[in-house]
Amino acid sequence: MKTLLILAALGQKVYGRWLFSRLIPGIIMVAGLILVTAIMVSAALIAALGVCYIALVHYGVAPYAAIITVALLTILSIVVLTFACISCLRRLRHMPRTLLGQSPLTSRAKNALDEFINGLMAE
């Protein structure tokens, strides 16, 4: 029995490392896509603010007033993006840590077994 448990633990470690090594290229690709998307969104926001300034000056707003308006829009967009990032980080922080390491197939069976053992021990 002891040998079987040792082999099962060893198999689980090997499978975990194999799964992790298969996940690394996907994680790197997602991180790269996020970086490229962030750069493109930043470029689009900078271009939009430049067009906004040019449009304000073209339609007769004083250049200083246009600069102040664009600066306020920039600050507002930074605040909105900051709050969006903070809310995403809060969601990630509140994610249950115990479910991250469990398979969806085995977690239900393990929870049922744990409740059965708890009920058995209570009596």
Stockholm file with secondary structure:
# STOCKHOLM 1.0

chainA/1-123         MKTLLILAALGQKVYGRWLFSRLIPGIIMVAGLILVTAIMVSAALIAALGVCYIALVHYGVAPYAAIITVALLTILSIVVLTFACISCLRRLRHMPRTLLGQSPLTSRAKNALDEFINGLMAE
#=GR chainA/1-123 SS CHHHHHHHHHHHHHHHHHHHHHHHHHHHHHHHHHHHHHHHHHHHHHHHHHHHHHHHHHTTCCHHHHHHHHHHHHHHHHHHHHHHHHHHHHHHHTSCHHHHTSCHHHHHHHHHHHHHHHHHHHC
#=GC SS_cons         CHHHHHHHHHHHHHHHHHHHHHHHHHHHHHHHHHHHHHHHHHHHHHHHHHHHHHHHHHTTCCHHHHHHHHHHHHHHHHHHHHHHHHHHHHHHHTSCHHHHTSCHHHHHHHHHHHHHHHHHHHC
//
